[in-house]
Amino acid sequence: MRDTKSGDVILKLVNTGATPQLFTVDLTRFAGLKTAATRTVFTGPKDALNSFASPQTVTPKVAPYKAAKRFTYAAEPYSLTVLRVPGKR
């Protein structure tokens, strides 16, 4: 999806399996994208839950990510990954 305010492309990749999952990403239809993206990953055991007693069981890990027009991404087991690729409106 493309953020209409910033022009960024936002990808949400979900791996519900116990092994890494490869995703083939093709962003060639989006003009004006930069390669310096941001990756946010939520991951943990399959039955992980945050609670008042343990609020940090699953927390987002944010890191820079180098994207390309076409690339393969390996999502960690039991994870949600959000890639935000900067672009123009």
N, C-alpha and C positions, 0 to 999 in steps of 0.2 A: 504494500500500500504506500501511497505517497502522501506525506504531510503537506497539505495545501498552503500552510503558512510559511514553512521553512523550505519546502522543496525536497526535504530529505526522504529517502526511501527507507521504510521500516519493514524488516523481515522478522517473522516469528516462526521459529523452528522448534518442534516438539518431538522428543524421543521418549516414548513410553516403554521402550524395551530395556532389557538388561545388558545389552551390548551397544557399543557405539554405532550410530546410524549415519551413513553418508548422505548428504543432500547436494544435489547439483543445482547451483544458482546461476540464473541467466538474467543479467540486468541490462542487456543490450538495448532494450526498448526505451530505457530511461536516459535522456540526454543530460549532460552537465554534471554527472556524478564525480565526486572526488574519491580517492582510494583510502584516505584516512578515516576509517569508520570507528564506531564504538560498539563493543560487544558486552552485553549484560547476560549473565548465565545464572539461573536458579537450578541447583541440583542437590540431590541427597538420596538417602535410601528410599526405596519404593513406598514405604509406609511412614515417611517422615512427616511430622506435624509441628508447627510452631504452637506454643501454648504460653500462658502467663508464667508458668514455672520454667519453661525453656523457650524463650522468644527468639533465639538465634539459631535454631536447628537448621532452617533453610533461609539463607540470606543471599541477596544478589551479589555477584562478583562482577565488577565493571573493569574493563581493560580496553586499551586501544586494539584495533583490528585492521589489518590491511586487506581491503576488498579489491575486487577487479570486476571487469564487465562480465566475466564468466569465471566461476571458481567452484570448488568442491569443499564443503564444510563437514567436518566430523563432529556430530553432536554427542555429548557425553550421555551415558545411560541415565534414564529417569531425569531428563532435563528439559528446561524451557530456555531457549536462547533467543535474545532479541538483538538483531544487528541493525544499527542505524547508520545509513550511508548518506553523508551530506551531499546536497545537490542544490540546484537553483530552481526557483519557482517559474 
